[in-house]
């Protein structure tokens, strides 16, 4: 390295040159003050300083260097420098090169030919033998590279400081943009460097005081769009949460005294965007965004579970606590506690009452319900889900248990077997968890096809075909995070009741005939889903959030009056294919239809009865359970009080 001094008008600049050959040939010339004068335009050579006026650089060689003088004379002209830079991107014909530097072939022919000959005589450019076009020579490439390095050395006056995403600051370096483009977007090196240079010039022109990594990324994305390189821009998409949304989330988290809300939603925002932008096939992601399907839980789909069964040991409380803690971190909707009553009670007593509101800790009732208040805090009761087995209590006992749980405000439901989650999804001995639920918007699909049943079935089968490989990939990906875990995934239907109702209205059919339409749709879709051994099953319940989202999006697209009428004024489509008993002439006809439906729901089902009197509702529930168990034992029946 050596210091080389040059005098520019009005101020002195010190250059540091790393190229030894160029240093040795250039230094003697600058040391002799009696050199012949060569005119150089600094605004061209040192454009990052934005020097507006040219300065004369006096040089002379003791030994004499004709080649060097020829090179320096060639680069002393802004036009010739522009020609060199244009040829650094690609080979150009005579006409293309003139156009690239803004000269007209006819009007400026003499001027252009003069400058072209200068560059050819100095050996900075040459004619490519294969194409006949002009290109930079090996010497020209070296000279232009050295000029760029000199330009960077003189850039201190306009040094830009970047605030990086990893909480550090550093001087702006366009090479890092090029590296990122090659690494992240897989751009060819030459194109990446060209875009980086354009970005640098734009940033210098904007004169931004507070330069951040996200801002640079936005600018580069804009350049890619301007150049028609959308496929590369997509790979550079930055995922995360806007500042305003983060501030609003923090405020809501503080107001609700729920720190998990901020952590889970903030991290979930990134996971959701990554899932939709990169992990999922574009067609599947678009179906979710258009409200044709709903992926739940979307924000934790890659690593979290919808529900999980945890086997607790009354002998080893520490191991049980570890299992439960792990489940609390990775489960969104339900954790089923399995084991002896003493082990469950001990563990629940140690849990603080500030769990997420939508998380249920379910367990099978064992022993005396009167002991529950001593074991659980008031806050924790809101998160509980007590399962009462039809096979272990008679009608009178169930009535007593239900009244006590109502008094304690502890949620409960009745199970047809021990192989079903509180939320109504199948739980086999070999399967300990439900990964996710993908819901189909049946009513929206019917509106898309203009009410044609055959077209509806074709669309739904096509969507299931696209969903299946995604669910299989999700299960495989999930099991890499949760070693030894076997999980299932569910496909559910929303708006099936409304769709069959609309089809029946168009055909002037009775309720029973509309049920036949519903059964036909269920049968066709169940055929499209493989055997339960594949661990992807057709379920009888979809998340309420999906049903609400579907109706909300369809209201923007279709006749609001029709949708409100078919939905019965509700704010969501139906979450289960099993219609309510009020639509039927009698209880037996409803049970008969329900039996046929649940036989097709390999992933489990959920039925909710409503009644003013608990005793009447319980009698109906027991009768219903006895009949449905013959067709499907993976079921839950709950009772709502009007």
N, C-alpha and C positions, 0 to 999 in steps of 0.2 A: 504494500500500500504506500502511496506517496501523496503529498500535498502539491497541487499544481495551481498557481495563482494566475488569474486572468483579470484584466481591467475592463469593466463595463462602465459606461457613462454614469458618473455620479456615485458609484459604490463599488466595493470590492467583494468578490465571491471566491470562496475556496472550495475546490472540488477534490473528492477522494476517488481515485480510479483504481479498480482492482485488476484490470487487464494489463499484464506486464508488457506485452508486445506493444500495445498502443501507448502505454506510459513511456516506454523507452524512446519511441519514435516521436512522441509529441513534446516531451519535456524540453529538449534542447531548443526547439523552435521558440517556445514561450520565454526562455531565458534571455534571448537576444532582443533588446529593445529596438534595434535598427531594421527589423524585419519588414518586408513589403506588406502593405495593408491588404487584408482580405475581409470583405464585408459579410457579416453573419447576422441573421435576424433572430434575436433571442425570443421574440414572441412565438416563433415557430418551434424553436428548440426547447424552450423552457416554458411551455404553456401552462403548467400548473401554477406558476407565479403570476400568470396573466399580465406579463410585461407588455405594455402597449407600444413602446418606442424601441426602435432598433438601436444597437450599440456596435461600435466598430471594435473588432478584435485584432490587435496587431501581432503578427506572427512572422517569424523568419527562422529558417533552419541553418545552423552552422555548416552542416554537411550537405544540405540540400536534399529534398525528398519529393521528387516530381509526382509520385503516386499519391502521397499524402496531400500535396497541394491540390491535385486533381480531385481527390475525394472531398476535401474541405470546400473547394469551389463549387462542387456539385451540390453539397448540402446547404450552401449559403442561400439558396433560393427557396422561398416558401412553396413555389409551384413544384419544384423538383422533390422537395420533402413530401408534399402531398402525394406525388406519384409513387414514391417509395412506400409510403404507408398503405396506399391503395393496393399495391402489388403484394404487400405482406399478407393479405387475406386470401388472394387467389390470382391465378394467371389471367391476364386480360389482353384482348386484341387492341389494335391501334384505336379503333372507335370507342371501345369499352373503357379504355384508360382515359381518353380525353373526356368522356362523359363523367367518369368517376371523380375527376378533379374540377368539374364545372366548366370545361372549355368546349366551345362548339367547333365541330370538325371543319366546317367551311370558313367561318369567320376568323377563328384563331389557329388555323392550320400552320401558319409560319411560326408563330410563337411556340406552339406545341412541339413541332418538329425540332426546333432549336433546343428545347429543354430535353427532349428525348435523346438527341444525339449526345448531349453533355453526359447524361447518365450512362449511355452505352460506352462512350469513350473512357469514362472513369472506371468501368467494369462493375458498376453497382447493379446494373440490370443486364439481362441477356435475352436472346430469343430462344424459346423452347423448341427444340428440333422436332418433337412429335406433334405439337399442336400449332406451331407457328405463332404462338402468343408470347407476350412479354412476361418475364418473371424475374424475381429477385435472384441475383447470383449469390454464390456462397459468401463473397465479400460484402454484398449488399445486406444480407441477413445479419452478418456480424456488426456492420456499422449501425444499422437500425437498432439492433439489440443494445449496443453501447450507448446510443443516444437516449434510449428509454431509461437506461440505468442512470445516466447523468441527470436526466430529467427528475428522477426520483430523489437523487441526492440533493437537488436544489429545491425540494418541495417543503422545507421546514416552515416557510412563511404561511403556507396554507394547510398545515398539518391538521387532519381530521382525527378526532378521538372517538372511538366506538365503545359504547356500553354493551358488553356481551351478555348473552343469556345465562352464562355461568357465573355471573356476579363479579366480573373483572372488567378492566378497561384496557385498551391497547390502541396504538396508532392504526389508522385505516390502511389496509393492504389489499389491493385489488386481486392479488394472487390467491388470497383466501376465498374470494368469491369464485374464482375459476376452479379451485380445488373442490369447493362445495358442489359446484355444478357437475363436475366430473364424478364425484363420489355419490351424491344423493340422486341426481337426475340422470346420471350416466351419459352426459353430453360428450361428444368428441372433444379432445383437448383444444383444437384450434378454434372451434365454435365457442367453447367455454371462455377462452381468453378474450375473444372478440366481445362477448357479452359483458365480461368483467370490465373491459376498457370503456364500453358505453356507459355502464353504471357509474364508474368513477367520474367520468365527465359530467354526467347529470348531477351527481352529488356536489361536485365542485361549483357548478352553475347555480345550484339551489342555495349554497352557503348556509347549510343547516348547522346550528350551534349544538343541538343535542341529538347526536346520531346514535341510534340503537340498532341492534341486530335484527329485530323484527321489521324495522323500517327499511333496512337494506334488502331484506328478503322480499318485502312488498314491492320495492322498486324493481328488483330483478324479475319478479313474477310479471310485472307490468311490461318489462322489456320483452320477455318471452312471448307474451300475448301479442304484442305489437309485431313481432317477427313471425307470428303464426306457428309458434312452437308450444301449443297447448298441452301436448302429451308429456312434455318435460315439465311444464309449469305445474301439472297435477302432482307430480312426484315431490315438488318443493312446498306443497301446501303446509302451512304451519297450523298445528292443532292445539287447542287450548280454550281458554275462556276470556272474553273481552273484559277489560278493566272494570267497566260499569257493572257487568254481571257479577264479577267477583266481589265488588263492594256491596252490592245488593244482597248477595248470598251471605256475606259475613254479617251484615246487619240482621238478616232473618235468623241466622244461627244464634246470635247473641240474644235476640228477643225471645226465642224459643228455648233458650238455655240448653241447646243441643249442639255440642262441639262436633259431634259426628257428622252433622248435616254439612258443615263447611268442608270437612276433609273428604267425605264420600262424594259429595256432588262436584267438588272441584276436580278431584282425581277422576271421577266418573265422566266428567265432560271430555277429558283427554281420551279416555278409553273408548267412549262412544264415537268420537270423531275418527279415531284410528280404525275402529271396527268398520264404520260406514265408508271411509275413504280408501282404505287399503286392504283390510282382511277379507271382507265379503266381496263376492263377485258383484260387478257393477249393477247387473239386473236385479239381484236380490236386494242390494242397498236401495236402489230406486223404488222397488216395490214397498219397502218399509217407509220411505220418505213420502210416497204418494198415498199412503194409507190403504194399500192393498193387503199388506200383512203387518203384523206387529211383533217385534222381537223383544222378549221380556226375560230377564232384566237387561235392557240395552246397554246401560252404563257399566255393567260388570260382567258382560256376557263371556268374556275371554277367560276370566279367572274365578268368578264367584259362582255360587249355587243358588237356585231358587229355594230348595228345601233339602234338609239333611237329617238322617236319623243318627243319634249318638247313643251308643251303648255305654251305660254307666255301671260302675262296679261299686258295690257297697263295701267292699273290702279295701280298695285302694282309692281313697278320696282324692289324693293328689293327681293320680292318673286321670280320673274322671274330670277333675277341674281343668286339666290341660286339654282334654278332648273338647270340653264345652267352650273353653276360651278360643280354641282354634275355629270351632264352628261359628262362634259369634263374629269373628273377623271375616269369614268368607261366605256367610249365608245371608240372603236378603229377606226371605219371607217367613220361613218356618224351620225351627229346630225341634225335632221330636226326641224327647228323652225316653230312653228305653232301659228297663232294669227294675230291680226291686224298689218298692216304695221308700224304704229308709234311705237308700242312696240318692234318690231323686230329691227327697225332702231336705237332706243335709245340704245338697248343692244349691237348691233354690233359695234356701235361707241366706246363703252367702252372696247372692247376686244383688247388686244395687238396683234401685228402682228407677233407673234412667236409661232404659233400653230404647232403641228406635221405635217409634210408634207403630210402624207397619210390620214389626217382627213379632212372630208368635212363638212362644215356648209351649209346645204341646206335650201331653203325657196322658197315658191311660189311667183312669181313676182306679185306685186300689185302696181298699180300706174305708175308713169313716170320713165322709166329707166334712163333718163338723170340726175336724182337726185342721183344716186348711187355713183359717184365719191366723192361727198361731205360727204358721210356717212362712207365710208370704206377706210382704209389705203391701200397703194399699196401692202404691204406684206400680208394683210388679204385677198385680192382679190384672191390670189392663192388657198386659202382654201374654197372659196365659190362655191356653186353649185346652180344656179338659175333654177327653174322649170317654164317652160312656158306651160300653159294649152292649148291644141288644141281647147278646147270648148269655150275659152274666147277671142280668137283673130282670125282675118281673115288672109289670106295668106300675104297680103300686110303689115299688122301690125307685123306679125311674122318676116318677112324679115327685117323690120326696126329695131326691137328689137335685132335680131341676129347680125346685122352689128354693132350696138352700143356696144353690149357685146363683140364682137370680138375685137373692137377697144380698149376697156377697159381691155382686156385680162381676162375677168371673165368667167369661165366655165359655160355652160348651157346645158339643155336638154329639150325635150318636153314630157309632161306626158299625158297619156290617161285619167287619173282621178286624184282625190286628194288622192287616197288610195294606193299610191305607193311611196316608197323611191326613192331618186335620183339615187341610185345604182341599182334600178330595182327589188326590193323585195317588196312583198305584205305588205300593212299596213292597217289593219282593224281598225274599231273604238274601238273594244274591245282589240286589241293588239297594244301595244305602242312600241315594240322593236323586233329586231331580235337578238337572242342569238348567234348562231353560224351557220356555213355552213360546212357540211361534203360533200366533193366531191368524186365521184367515177372515177377511172381511167379506162374508158371504153376501150380505145385502148389497154392498157396494159393487161386487162383481155382477150381481143380477142387474143393477142399474146400468152398468157398462155395456152389457149385451142386449139391452132393450127388452128384458123380461123373457128371453128365450131360454128354456130349461136346458136344452142340449148344449147350447153355447156356454151356459153357466158351468155345467159339469166339465166341459172341455177346458175352460179357464182355470177352474179350481184344481183339476188334475195336473195341469201344466205348472201351476205354482207349487204344488206339492213336489213335483219332480225336481224343480229347482231348489227347493228347501232341503230335501233329504241329504244330499251330499254336504251341504253346509252344516247341518246338525251333526252328521257323522264326524266331520272335521272338528267341530266344536267339542264333541265328547273326547276325541283323541287328544286335542290340545289341552283340555281341562285335566285329563288324567296324568299329564306330565307335571302339572302343578300339585296335584293331590295324589301322591303315590299310593297305590293299592286301593283306590276308590273306584267303585263301579257306579255309574250314574246313568239315568235315562233322560230322554228329552221328549217333550210333548208337542203335538200339533192339535190345536183347538179351533173351535168355530165360534164366531160371533155374528149375530144377525141372522142365524139360520131360521129361527122362529118367524122373524119378520119377513124373510124372503119367501118362505112357504106360504105365509099369510097373503102376501102380495100376489103370488102365483095363483092362489085359490080365489082371490077377489077377481082376477082377470078371467078366470074360467068359471066363476060363480059356483065354486065348490063348497062343500060343507067342511066343518072343522075336522071331522074324521078323514075326509079326503085330502085335506091340506097336510095332515099328519103323514098320510101315505107318500105325499111328495117329499116331505122332510126325511122320511125313512129311505126313500130312493136315493136322495142326495148323500145321506150318511153311508149307505151301502156302497155306493160308487167310490166315495172318498176312502172308506176303510180298505177297499181293494187296492187303492193306490199306495197305501202305507204297508210296509213289510210286516212280517210276523213279529210279535213282541220280543222275540229273542234278539232282534236287531236293536233293541233298546230305544226305538223310536215308536211312539204309540199315539193313537187318536184318543184324546182326552175329552171328558164331558164338562170341562169348565175352562173359561178363559179369564185372564185378569180383567178386573173392572176398568183399569186404566186404558186397556186396549179397546174395550167396548165404547168407552167415552170418546176416545180419540177418533175411532172410526166414524161415529155419528157426527162429531164436530167437523171433521173434514168433508164428509159427504154433504152436510148442510150447505157448504160453500159451492158444491158442484151441481146438486140436483134440486128438485122441487121441494122447498122447505115444508110446504103444506102437506105433501104426500108423506114425507119422512116423519113429520110430527104425528101424523095420523097412524102410520104403521107402527111407530115406536110407542104409541099410547101416551104421548106427552112426557116420556122419560128422557133423561139426559144421556142415556147410553143404550146401545143395542143389547139384546139378550146375551148373557154370558154362558148359557148352557143350552143345549139343543132340546132339553126336556121342557115342554110348555107347562104352565100352571094348570092345576086341576079344574079351575073355574071355567075353562074353555070347553070342558067335556060335559056330556049329559049326566054322567054319574061317576063315582069313584072307581068302579071296576073297569070301565072303558079307559079311564086315564091310566090306571095301573097296567092294563094290558098294553097300551101304547108305550108306556115307560119301559116295560120289560123288553120290548122289541128294540127300543133305542139303546138301552144300557148294554145289551148283548153285543153291540158294535163298538162300544167304548172301552178298548183294551187298556187305556191309561187311567181308568177310574172315572167316577162321576160324583156329582154333588147336587142334592135336591134340597130345596128350602120350602118348608110348609109354613103357612101363615094361618093363625086362628086367634080368636078372642080368648077362648078357653084352653088352658094348658092340657086338661084331661082329654078333651076331644082331639087336639093335635097329636098328643102322645099315642092315642089309640090308632089314629090314622098312620102315624109313623111306624108303629109296630107291625101293622097289617102290611104296609108298603114294604118294609124291610124283609118280611117273610117271603114276599113274592119276588122282589128284585134279587134276593140272594141266589135264587135258582138260576138267574141269568148272568149275574156278575157280583162277586163278593167284594170288589174293590170300590166301596161306596160310602158316602157320608150323607146323613140326613140331619138337617138343622131345623129348628123351630123358631119362627119369628112371631112376636106378639103384636097384634093389631091394636 
